[in-house]
Each structure stands twice: as C-alpha cells, then as structure tokens.
C-alpha cells in the first residue's frame, strides 16, 4: 500500500495518520508504449510510423517495434488460415446472451473531475460551571469539542469511473463539548472510494497516486476540537471563563484524473464508425447518427473473453486536423487518449485516400505528446460494406506496414478476428517493461 506525494501531503496507512516526507520524486506510472524501445532523441513522424525504417526497428530491451509488428501480422495471418474454434480461449470473445437495456439514455464515462475538498471543523469547547447539592461552586466542568472529519480518498476494485464524485466534498463537523465534562464526539472520517490508478494534481503537479487496492490519500484534514474551560483551570484561576473555538478544516482544490481509462481507445475522424464499432463488440450504447461530433464524451464498453478476462474499450470523440491546437475541442479529446493503454485507429475506407486519415491522426497525437502514437496500436478499415471501400483497402494495404483488419461495424463482419487481435494487443502492451 503506497501513496506518492511530491509535497507535504497526508497519508493514511493502516488507520494511522502519518505525514509523508518531501521526496522530490514521483512513482513511475506504468507505460504501455514503445517509447523505451525506440532510439532516444529521435522525433517520431507519421511517415516513420506508417513504414518504420531500420532505425525505428532497433531498440533497447524487450520486444522491438519491428518484432511486434511482425508478430501481430503473423497472428492475423493465422486467424485467416484457421477457424476461430481452434484459437486459445483467451482470444475468443463470449457471445452476448443478454439484450441491451431499453433505457432512453446512456451514460458516458467520466475520467476527470475538479474537486474542492474541505475537512470538517472541530467542535467548540464548552464554558460551564458545576453546581451540586450543598456545593454551589463545584468548579468548571466545560469539556472539549470533538475533532472534525478528515476527507480520505481510497482506491477500490469495484469503482471504474469518476461519475459518482461530487465537485465539493465536505467532512463531517465535530460535536461541541458539553457540561459535566462530556467530551464532544469525534467525527467519522469521510472516505470517498475512487478507482485504482486515480491521480491527484494541484496546479499540474502530481501530489498523490493511488496505484494499489486499499491505498488511501488524506486530501484534507479536519480541524481539532476546541478546549473547554476546565482545561484552563490553574492554581491562580480556579474559575476560568474562556474556551476555544474548534479548528477549521483544511481546504484544497484537486484535479482528479484516471491514470488509465481503458485498455483500448478507438481513435478516428468524426463519422468514421467508432461508436458503431463499440456497439458491435460490446453492450455499450453510444449515440449513432449521420452527422459529425455525435460523440462528445467518451463511452466505455466491456468485452468478455472465454478465460473470464474483461477488456475495456473506449470510444474517443472524433479528432480533426489541428486538434493539437485545440481545434474542435482538441485538448479535451486528446486528454482521453492519454489514458488508454493501447490504440485502435478506425479508418473510413469509403473515403478517397484513406491512408491520409491515419497520417493526420498520428501527427496530431505526436504534436500533442511525443510518443503517444507509438503505443501498441493497430488499424481498422471500417465500412467495408460500401462498394468503393474494397478498392481503397488495397491502396491502404500498399501504403502502410501496420496490423490491418477490414471490418464492417454496421453489418458485424470480421468482428471476431478484431476482438482476438485486441486481446493480443493488450497482452503485448501489459508485457512491456
């Protein structure tokens, strides 16, 4: 159980309140990319990604990008040559036995929240004087107030998104002290459950990363309870008429993000068929319509495999040329791609020169963040049910040297090989150093 902190943040470990030291270093986030396997100092370009040269093929330890491309293309060749029944169970997706919900509205996935966190205030101390039978002035009996609640974020397995997270989290107040030395009750800590891999940032700087189940981060401490007048009794002053107010809870604002939103992200131009593809391979129900930017928020669907593995696939809103300059809500959409371990480029093969779509998409990702387009990826040639798509497919094959799967998301053609490739893609990405 570990919590990474860059500044003097509070960590809760086995129920004890500790103060972490300023280490000046962050926990290394797990990278699912080929960035470490390519030559350092060389900028990746769309041309080098579409047809990698010998320099891009060589690299450090682990499987090189050239080896991965060869293995993935060999895997696709085996899929074409033998029936799906001969595959290992882990590559076979389960059939959906349950119908989709008839609910009129589907919920999009939330991977970012700006949260204001306030610890609970401590209870006030009490001013009171005891008067008993035959002893009218028995002395001060005002008790101390209770401590306010800390606001604690806890990483758990059962939560996947941040949709449940409120923009304002307030800790419970401590009870005030009472007469007859009755201490105010301490407030129970406010524990907010978040997914594993949640990252907390302040002004762009990571202050905590919950990378393991059960890890906790004390985002705001509650105030201490105020002292009652019995605390201030001295030899000189036997009847003090003073007490303390309860301490104020801490107040912070955090940018809460998910380190990983999905195993695979669907990347493509508007109207490339990403939402239709997600509907075809999962039970997700993103909106589908014949106009651009139908999807404005990411939707996540789950694919279930025969070995009981579950894979999350995210439908990322469509990108356009100039997205790295924030054209078409580019920053908001590109931020979602950062949180996907692997990428699946969805190309509309019914359009002329479909390889230019791939060049633009990879260039936008590289301009936004160097090495982003080099994460484990494959290409889907969508809309193969249209007549002009077959001719464009042959031209696309001649232009790129990447794993390519032609599908028709609308008709459901070739989705089983695609889901097998996605499992192969994710397994390779998880094995990267």
Phi, psi and omega per residue, in radians:
X1 nan 2.033 -3.058
X2 -2.481 2.561 3.091
X3 -2.265 2.174 3.141
X4 -1.533 2.368 -3.139
X5 -2.481 2.334 3.101
X6 -1.605 -0.471 -3.137
X7 -2.135 -3.062 -3.049
X8 -1.299 1.335 3.127
X9 -1.653 2.936 -3.090
X10 -1.802 2.382 -3.133
X11 -2.175 2.444 3.098
X12 -1.899 2.083 -3.061
X13 -2.330 2.062 -3.104
X14 0.952 0.662 3.041
X15 1.397 0.013 -3.129
X16 -1.860 2.409 -3.135
X17 -1.461 2.094 3.130
X18 -2.147 2.845 3.051
X19 -2.070 2.088 -3.078
X20 -1.331 2.670 -3.134
X21 -1.494 2.707 3.074
X22 -1.327 1.856 -3.064
X23 -1.672 -0.450 3.140
X24 1.319 0.199 3.128
X25 -2.409 2.684 -3.128
X26 -1.960 2.702 3.066
X27 -1.187 2.344 -3.124
X28 -1.202 2.111 3.098
X29 -1.325 2.476 -3.107
X30 -1.138 2.185 -3.137
X31 -1.764 2.317 3.073
X32 -2.006 1.271 -3.064
X33 -2.640 2.982 3.074
X34 -1.689 0.242 -3.029
X35 -1.034 -0.670 -3.099
X36 -1.377 -0.194 -3.104
X37 -1.725 -0.041 3.108
X38 -1.799 2.848 -3.101
X39 -1.132 2.346 -3.131
X40 -1.296 2.525 3.087
X41 1.479 -0.060 3.131
X42 -1.809 2.162 -3.107
X43 -1.319 2.291 3.120
X44 -1.384 2.387 3.137
X45 -2.106 2.769 3.099
X46 -0.995 -0.643 -3.133
X47 -1.144 -0.689 -3.136
X48 -1.234 -0.431 3.120
X49 -1.417 -0.722 -3.140
X50 -1.148 -0.741 3.094
X51 -2.334 1.508 -3.067
X52 -1.119 2.380 3.103
X53 -1.530 -3.052 -3.061
X54 -1.148 -0.573 3.128
X55 -1.141 -0.689 -3.129
X56 -1.271 -0.375 -3.114
X57 -1.346 -0.507 -3.103
X58 -1.498 2.765 3.137
X59 -3.079 -2.959 -3.094
X60 -1.402 -2.570 -3.074
X61 -1.178 2.886 -3.123
X62 1.499 -2.981 -3.118
X63 -1.450 2.234 3.131
X64 -1.306 2.879 -3.128
X65 -1.129 -0.651 3.116
X66 -1.100 -0.734 3.116
X67 -1.135 -0.689 3.119
X68 -1.139 -0.751 3.118
X69 -1.055 -0.759 3.141
X70 -1.123 -0.734 -3.129
X71 -1.154 -0.716 -3.128
X72 -1.184 -0.685 3.105
X73 -1.204 -0.608 3.052
X74 -1.156 -0.644 3.087
X75 -1.103 -0.749 3.099
X76 -1.133 -0.642 3.126
X77 -1.117 -0.712 3.113
X78 -1.155 -0.598 3.091
X79 -1.106 -0.662 -3.134
X80 -1.264 -0.488 -3.024
X81 -1.560 -0.355 -3.111
X82 -2.330 2.717 -3.098
X83 -1.187 2.786 -3.125
X84 -1.144 -0.422 -3.116
X85 -1.135 -0.353 -3.128
X86 -1.559 -0.034 3.140
X87 -1.338 2.789 3.007
X88 -1.121 2.675 -3.099
X89 -1.021 -0.582 -3.049
X90 -1.196 -0.301 3.120
X91 -1.672 -0.048 -3.075
X92 -1.784 2.060 3.114
X93 -1.408 2.494 -3.139
X94 -1.316 2.562 3.065
X95 -1.299 2.569 3.120
X96 -1.382 2.072 3.117
X97 -1.712 -0.156 -3.100
X98 -1.978 2.339 -3.138
X99 -1.258 2.708 3.079
X100 -1.158 2.693 3.136
X101 -1.182 2.589 3.078
X102 -1.612 0.173 -3.141
X103 -1.055 2.421 -3.057
X104 -1.216 -0.331 -3.044
X105 -2.217 2.351 3.042
X106 -1.830 2.591 -3.056
X107 -1.725 2.308 3.110
X108 -1.457 2.881 -3.081
X109 -1.526 2.369 -3.134
X110 -1.933 2.068 -3.133
X111 -2.076 0.165 -3.136
X112 -2.626 2.356 3.028
X113 -2.485 2.544 2.952
X114 -1.810 2.054 -2.975
X115 -2.113 2.334 3.014
X116 -1.788 2.145 -3.020
X117 -2.024 2.266 -3.124
X118 -2.266 2.157 3.050
X119 -1.254 2.717 -3.132
X120 -1.252 2.482 3.095
X121 -1.279 2.573 3.055
X122 -1.298 2.693 3.114
X123 -1.297 2.608 -3.133
X124 -1.301 2.579 3.007
X125 -1.273 2.810 -3.047
X126 -1.901 2.480 3.007
X127 -1.865 1.986 -3.101
X128 -2.677 2.650 3.106
X129 -2.235 2.314 -3.069
X130 -1.444 2.405 3.066
X131 -2.319 2.029 -3.091
X132 -2.047 3.111 -3.136
X133 -1.118 2.195 -3.135
X134 1.141 0.192 3.070
X135 -2.539 1.495 -3.039
X136 -1.142 -0.634 -3.101
X137 -1.972 1.392 -3.088
X138 -1.510 -0.027 3.085
X139 1.850 2.976 -3.118
X140 -1.222 2.461 3.105
X141 -2.383 0.399 3.087
X142 -1.293 2.211 -3.037
X143 -1.680 2.962 -3.132
X144 -1.390 2.669 3.049
X145 -1.410 2.850 3.140
X146 -1.462 2.770 3.123
X147 -1.328 2.555 3.067
X148 -1.312 2.852 -3.062
X149 -1.399 2.460 2.923
X150 -1.362 2.653 3.007
X151 -1.783 2.036 -3.014
X152 -2.121 2.285 3.026
X153 -1.744 2.306 -3.075
X154 -2.193 2.310 3.125
X155 -1.472 2.211 -3.135
X156 -2.315 2.828 -3.104
X157 -1.352 -0.553 -2.973
X158 -1.371 -0.058 -3.105
X159 -1.943 2.344 -3.087
X160 -1.944 -0.614 -3.083
X161 -2.148 -3.041 -3.124
X162 -1.953 0.304 -3.091
X163 -1.134 -0.510 -3.104
X164 -1.384 -0.177 -3.021
X165 -1.406 2.174 3.122
X166 -1.385 2.706 3.120
X167 -1.338 -0.175 3.133
X168 -2.435 2.098 -3.135
X169 -2.090 2.094 -3.091
X170 -2.006 2.250 3.055
X171 -1.310 2.736 -3.140
X172 -1.248 2.512 -3.139
X173 -1.362 2.592 3.034
X174 -1.330 2.621 -3.136
X175 -1.312 2.485 3.080
X176 -1.245 2.700 3.065
X177 -1.222 2.773 -3.117
X178 -2.234 3.094 3.125
X179 -1.290 3.077 -3.112
X180 0.979 0.580 3.065
X181 1.023 0.579 3.082
X182 -1.520 1.878 -3.113
X183 -1.198 2.527 3.037
X184 -1.232 2.508 -3.101
X185 -1.269 2.440 3.017
X186 -1.272 2.449 3.139
X187 -1.327 2.513 3.057
X188 -1.231 2.415 -3.139
X189 -1.070 2.450 3.082
X190 -1.501 1.926 -3.104
X191 -1.837 2.130 3.130
X192 -1.904 2.139 -3.127
X193 -1.458 2.355 3.130
X194 -2.333 2.836 3.130
X195 -1.197 2.719 3.020
X196 -1.132 2.353 -3.084
X197 1.670 0.222 3.100
X198 -1.332 2.385 -3.105
X199 -2.063 2.384 3.115
X200 -1.948 2.279 -3.112
X201 -2.220 2.560 3.010
X202 -2.210 2.001 -3.105
X203 0.945 0.751 3.086
X204 1.444 -0.095 -3.106
X205 -1.783 2.252 -3.129
X206 -1.247 2.151 3.122
X207 -1.896 -0.327 3.110
X208 -2.797 2.538 3.100
X209 -2.417 2.041 -3.118
X210 -1.658 1.583 -3.016
X211 -1.704 -0.067 -3.099
X212 -2.317 2.677 3.114
X213 -1.126 2.318 -3.136
X214 1.571 -0.147 3.110
X215 -1.152 2.482 -3.076
X216 -2.220 2.647 3.088
X217 -2.381 2.085 3.089
X218 -1.428 1.753 -3.044
X219 -1.356 -0.533 3.121
X220 -2.686 2.220 3.129
X221 -1.489 2.527 3.080
X222 -1.353 2.788 3.135
X223 -1.329 2.658 3.107
X224 -1.346 2.619 3.109
X225 -1.235 2.532 3.129
X226 -1.321 2.638 -3.139
X227 -1.423 2.445 3.059
X228 -1.426 3.037 -3.046
X229 -1.228 -0.354 3.098
X230 -1.171 -0.404 3.123
X231 -1.195 -0.506 -3.035
X232 -1.634 0.197 3.129
X233 -1.222 2.272 3.102
X234 -2.283 3.063 3.092
X235 -1.140 -0.493 -3.105
X236 -1.487 -0.724 -3.088
X237 -2.010 1.730 -3.133
X238 -1.519 -0.140 -3.131
X239 -2.391 1.172 -3.130
X240 -1.184 2.461 3.125
X241 -1.968 0.666 3.136
X242 -2.264 2.660 3.056
X243 -2.658 2.901 -3.097
X244 -1.777 2.544 2.905
X245 -1.311 2.681 3.068
X246 -1.180 2.586 3.139
X247 -1.236 2.634 3.120
X248 -1.388 2.492 3.080
X249 -1.297 2.699 3.129
X250 -1.204 2.666 3.138
X251 -2.284 2.174 3.118
X252 -2.439 2.715 3.016
X253 -2.045 2.272 -3.096
X254 -2.169 2.543 2.896
X255 -1.652 1.932 -3.089
X256 -1.722 2.132 -3.100
X257 -2.291 2.738 3.005
X258 -1.623 2.290 3.094
X259 -1.150 -0.719 3.121
X260 -2.269 2.142 3.126
X261 -1.588 -0.686 -3.083
X262 -2.705 2.819 3.067
X263 -1.229 -0.699 -3.082
X264 -2.292 2.372 3.055
X265 -1.969 2.329 3.108
X266 -1.548 2.003 -3.080
X267 -1.938 2.367 3.120
X268 -3.128 3.026 3.057
X269 -1.245 2.835 2.994
X270 -1.006 2.475 3.141
X271 1.136 0.439 3.060
X272 -1.437 -0.190 3.124
X273 1.736 0.389 -3.118
X274 -1.177 -0.790 -3.120
X275 -1.151 -0.696 3.091
X276 -1.109 -0.670 3.112
X277 -1.147 -0.726 3.120
X278 -1.123 -0.654 3.067
X279 -1.107 -0.609 -3.077
X280 -1.289 -0.523 -3.053
X281 -1.818 -0.080 -3.129
X282 -2.576 -3.118 3.111
X283 -1.655 0.172 3.094
X284 -1.172 2.670 -3.088
X285 -2.256 1.056 3.041
X286 -1.178 2.701 -3.116
X287 -1.196 2.415 3.121
X288 -2.165 2.220 3.124
X289 -2.692 2.872 -3.059
X290 -1.629 0.802 3.026
X291 -2.552 2.686 -3.061
X292 -1.190 2.764 3.111
X293 0.999 0.693 3.008
X294 -1.117 -0.658 3.123
X295 -1.708 2.052 3.125
X296 -1.905 -0.219 3.096
X297 -2.353 2.591 -3.095
X298 -1.195 2.519 3.010
X299 -2.066 2.460 -3.104
X300 -2.075 2.267 3.057
X301 -2.063 2.705 -3.113
X302 -1.926 2.349 3.017
X303 -1.873 2.242 -3.128
X304 -1.834 2.278 -3.125
X305 -1.881 2.904 -3.035
X306 -1.146 -0.408 3.101
X307 -1.583 0.330 3.076
X308 1.238 0.266 3.057
X309 -1.426 2.471 3.090
X310 -2.015 2.310 -3.135
X311 -2.083 2.306 3.122
X312 -1.653 2.232 3.123
X313 -2.118 2.236 -3.062
X314 -1.895 2.333 3.012
X315 -1.571 1.822 -3.124
X316 -1.486 2.366 3.088
X317 -0.960 2.632 -3.009
X318 -1.100 2.448 3.083
X319 -1.726 2.669 3.061
X320 -2.237 2.918 3.112
X321 -1.125 2.285 -3.069
X322 1.638 0.214 -3.129
X323 -1.100 -0.567 -3.141
X324 -1.206 -0.231 3.018
X325 -1.755 0.324 3.094
X326 1.223 0.434 3.020
X327 -1.322 2.355 3.124
X328 1.106 0.766 -3.087
X329 0.974 0.693 -3.025
X330 -1.052 -0.782 -3.108
X331 -1.089 -0.743 -3.116
X332 -1.105 -0.666 -3.118
X333 -1.348 -0.700 -3.124
X334 -1.174 -0.506 3.118
X335 -1.083 -0.596 3.112
X336 -1.171 -0.600 -3.093
X337 -1.167 -0.581 3.107
X338 -0.995 -0.463 -3.030
X339 -1.719 0.294 3.053
X340 -1.917 2.299 -3.102
X341 -1.201 -0.723 -3.104
X342 -2.269 2.798 -3.046
X343 -2.157 2.507 3.052
X344 -2.232 1.905 -3.121
X345 -1.415 2.097 -3.134
X346 -1.744 2.005 -3.067
X347 -1.908 2.332 3.071
X348 -1.480 1.750 -3.082
X349 -1.366 -0.078 3.054
X350 -1.363 -0.241 3.110
X351 -1.543 2.598 3.103
X352 -1.170 2.590 3.125
X353 0.903 1.062 -3.072
X354 -1.157 -0.413 3.132
X355 -1.121 -0.401 3.105
X356 -1.188 -0.511 3.060
X357 -1.072 -0.771 -3.138
X358 -1.130 -0.705 3.119
X359 -1.074 -0.786 -3.128
X360 -1.131 -0.766 -3.113
X361 -1.087 -0.801 -3.135
X362 -1.166 -0.639 3.117
X363 -1.146 -0.691 3.122
X364 -1.120 -0.709 3.119
X365 -1.164 -0.687 3.129
X366 -1.209 -0.652 3.114
X367 -1.184 -0.570 3.135
X368 -1.318 -0.795 -3.134
X369 -2.645 2.084 -3.100
X370 -1.091 2.279 -3.139
X371 1.564 -0.085 -3.104
X372 -1.155 -0.680 -3.127
X373 -1.299 -0.159 -3.093
X374 -1.603 0.052 3.038
X375 -1.112 2.749 3.141
X376 -0.880 2.218 -3.007
X377 -2.597 2.867 3.056
X378 -2.576 3.002 -3.081
X379 -2.118 2.367 3.063
X380 -1.974 2.119 3.045
X381 -1.578 1.755 -3.027
X382 -1.612 2.936 3.104
X383 1.105 0.725 3.117
X384 -1.288 -0.098 3.085
X385 -1.354 -0.210 3.127
X386 -1.491 2.540 -2.987
X387 -1.099 -0.663 -3.072
X388 -1.370 -0.140 -3.059
X389 -1.244 -0.555 -3.077
X390 -1.133 -0.754 3.102
X391 -1.127 -0.709 3.129
X392 -1.181 -0.492 3.133
X393 -1.126 -0.750 3.135
X394 -1.119 -0.664 3.094
X395 -1.174 -0.644 3.129
X396 -1.161 -0.723 3.107
X397 -1.047 -0.654 -3.104
X398 -1.289 -0.347 -3.047
X399 -1.653 -0.410 -3.053
X400 -2.120 2.759 3.113
X401 -2.204 0.943 -3.090
X402 -2.243 2.775 3.049
X403 -1.012 2.188 -3.029
X404 -2.258 2.255 3.116
X405 -2.189 1.996 3.050
X406 -1.408 2.246 -3.122
X407 -2.419 2.887 2.926
X408 -2.194 1.728 -3.083
X409 -1.117 -0.578 -3.122
X410 -1.190 -0.736 -3.112
X411 -1.565 -0.217 -3.121
X412 1.400 0.349 -3.113
X413 -1.426 2.376 3.032
X414 1.087 0.476 3.114
X415 -1.376 -0.551 3.136
X416 -1.105 -0.831 3.048
X417 -1.064 -0.601 3.119
X418 -1.120 -0.762 -3.140
X419 -1.182 -0.545 3.048
X420 -1.174 -0.707 3.101
X421 -1.144 -0.655 3.115
X422 -1.068 -0.713 3.107
X423 -1.128 -0.726 3.100
X424 -1.090 -0.692 -3.142
X425 -1.110 -0.817 -3.096
X426 -1.209 -0.708 3.113
X427 -1.063 -0.698 3.100
X428 -1.162 -0.718 -3.140
X429 -1.112 -0.658 3.134
X430 -1.235 -0.366 -3.134
X431 -1.543 -0.060 -3.137
X432 -1.228 2.512 -3.135
X433 -1.220 nan nan
